Every structure is written in C-alpha cells, then in structure tokens.
Amino acid sequence: MHAHTAPEREKNMAPNQDLAPDGRELLTVASARFGEFKADPGKVITMTSPFLGFPESRRFILIPHGEETPFMWLHSLDDAQLAFVVIPALSLLPDYQPELPAQAREELQAAAGDELNILLLLSIPQNNPLAMTANLLGPLVINPEKRLAKQVVLDPNRWEPRWPVFRDDGK
C-alpha cells in the first residue's frame, strides 16, 4: 500500500463510493446543470433565511468551476434547477470588507472575532461574459465553522448591485 496525495486519491476513488470522509453516506444531488452527483453532507451550507425569490431553497453545496479559476457554483440541494455563479469577494476585490450588521452575525452564530467567508453572486449575460457583474450590495456571507449562510443587504449608497467585473479601463 502506498500513499496518495488527495487529488490522486480522488481520481482513484470508485465513482459509486457512497461514503463521505467522516463515514456518513453521501447525498445524491439531482442537477439540471450537472446531472446527478454525490455530495458530502458535511459540506452542506444552510441558509438562515432564503434568497429573495427562492423561498424553497435553504440547503446548498459549493462546486468548484475548475482547478484554475476562483469561480464556483452555489448549487441548491432543494431545487435541481437552481445554481448561482459565485466568487470569493477577496479574489475579485481585495479591499471589499463591508461592515456586517450585528443581526447578520448573530443569525450566522458568529462571535465578533470569527472569520466569515464572503462570496459575491455574479450575473453573466448569455453570450457576453465580458458584461459580467458582481452583486456588492447583497453578498453571501458564510460562517464556515457552522456551515450557515445568509445573503446580507448592505448600504445601497455605498455598494452596487451590478458592479462591472471587467471594466472599460482593461482591469
């Protein structure tokens, strides 16, 4: 028996393996975009309140878009049709550090010093990815320890709901 690195081990895993690393049974997820796939129940993110317009979707899983990109899919476990493209805020805007309302931190069961992950929801117009925008006004905030998330609405006088990712100045 020889040791494998994590990526090698994943490549060598049987596709029908039904156990997560902690021994729990994997969830079977139906997806309009990705077909049926397995997900680790320990990686499920639960919304403390649903996204506006999607009251039925409370449980999500993050799926990397690829190895060389910061983009991810936030895929609903409750609606096979629902998946959002997201990006870690700091990979897009290193200075984006909005003040979160105390009520949001409380809902996420986060103490004052707890680190929270902030993801930006992206809108990508069909056939025009260069017109992509990021929602700075309503980021998704995740408490990674508790696996809880909430879309937080910030100050509309300070943050844009459709911030252009690719600007005309070439940045």
Number of C-alpha atoms within 10 A of each C-alpha: 3 3 7 10 7 9 8 10 11 11 9 10 9 9 10 9 10 15 15 16 9 9 9 12 15 18 17 14 19 17 18 12 11 11 9 12 13 17 20 18 16 14 13 18 24 22 21 16 15 16 16 7 7 11 9 11 19 19 19 23 21 18 15 16 14 9 7 7 9 14 19 20 18 21 25 25 23 15 18 17 13 17 20 15 20 25 23 18 23 14 12 14 12 9 9 13 10 14 8 13 11 12 10 17 20 11 15 23 17 19 11 9 6 12 12 17 15 23 26 25 26 22 19 15 11 8 7 8 12 13 15 17 21 24 22 26 22 22 24 23 22 23 21 16 12 12 16 22 28 24 22 20 17 18 14 11 7 9 16 16 17 16 17 16 19 13 12 8 5 5 6
